[in-house]
Amino acid sequence: MPSVFIKTYGCQMNERDSEAVAAQFVARGYTLAQTEKAADVVLLNTCSVRDQAEQKAIGKMQNLVNTAKKRGNEQLFGFLGCMAQSRGQELVEKTGVDLVIGTQKFHRTADYIDDLTSGRRQTVVDVEEEAGSEATIRDHIDLSALNESSIVGPAPQKVTGFVSIMQGCNQYCTFCIVPYTRGQERSRSIEDIVAECRSLVAAGYKEITLLGQIVTSYGKREIGTKKGKSAFVQLLDAVHEIDGLQRIRFTSPHPKGYGDDLAEAYARLPKLCESAHIPLQSGSDRVLKLMHRGYTRERFLTIIQKLRSIKPNIGLTTDIIVGFPGETDEDFEQTLSIVREIEFDNAYLFKYSPRKDTPAASMEDQVPQELREERHARLLAEVNAIADRRYSNFQNQRVQILVEGPSRRNASRLQGRTRCNKIVVFEGADRHIGQLMDLKIERVGSFTLYGDPAIVNL
Ligand code: 5AD
């Protein structure tokens, strides 16, 4: 039986796309290989958000292709996803891959591999734009084959499931390549999404994370606001009704779409976890405008105040870009000051990376690399100091976690998450996986809490 190995770069949506592609192969009788070396087909699902991510995937592929050549292996290699979409044919020339598939063609991956294996084609590059019909979206996220096939690869962890609710983005932030690689926004129907969530819950999943580039724009065109509730909140209401589902999360919202209806959903819907990843990008109104973000510093602060007034212990994380073109010392100080004011639990910091065909790439006043590095280091120190303080508040606290499976760092321990999205590691047994448990925090590490097994309710 041929085998496939898929490596994923970038966001959770890419993870989800890779799972769906794996499912296509499994449905055709392929096995999932544990390593690149052992696989007949090696696919890299790529990210284009920063240049670094692209270079990493290209370097990796060059190594793989060269090694296979040297050894005389007949492996097939392919790029999927955002970089495949934006670079296309160029990748064949640069790396010698057999296959390049864009973001709207994931559903054809296994067919193309069949064509290549049977010699019907020598190479395939398919990155054509396609009006994303709902059928295409549904097609490419069909997971059923994967759910039925725990015989191949490691048994999937069946505690937390991810469900794509939409594809694409219409925001056109001036730094961002995503609207060009993922296309226009298109949303699945509420019925479809609920049906997929139900089937995950029936298969034993306890928590569902709803995924989209900007989930707060979900169904704007297709569904619209009804009785003061945005389409996204209507969706949350519908998913919340599913019996047996214990927790709901979503990522990522856009501050622009964080209306009162969504803030109030945290008060109304007990399954909705008190946690939010809300990308800030900058604390300077001037830079926010240049970025085309559609909100001000003041508006962002108002959203945070509203959320904290409803759920004081809500876990809050964000993304910030430093060194956006034209960012002055004064602008950067504004970012430092809003970070100090809000006190996020964590912030993902990015040095601005010019992306092909985006407006910011050709703006004047590109910030020198050294200054980007310096600002990144200063902000990181601030973010980490705040996070350390916030995490240390959990010492000796009792928390409830949903146990997900083995700890990433030490497989002899288990890990779970609090409702506010903090990872907790503890000594437990396999039977705890999928359970909600109360633990006492005995030690606080870097972005990790350690639970006391003595008071685990066994
Ligand atoms: N340069 C640096 N960071 C970027 N991001 C998106 N585009 C760029 C870019 N050109 C960051 C944003 C976004 C996160 C996923 O990646 O902060 O929220």
Residues whose N, C-alpha, C, O or C-beta is under 5 A from the ligand:
A	BS01	5AD	V49 F175 C176 P279 D319 I320 I321 F350 K351 Y352 S353 P354 R355
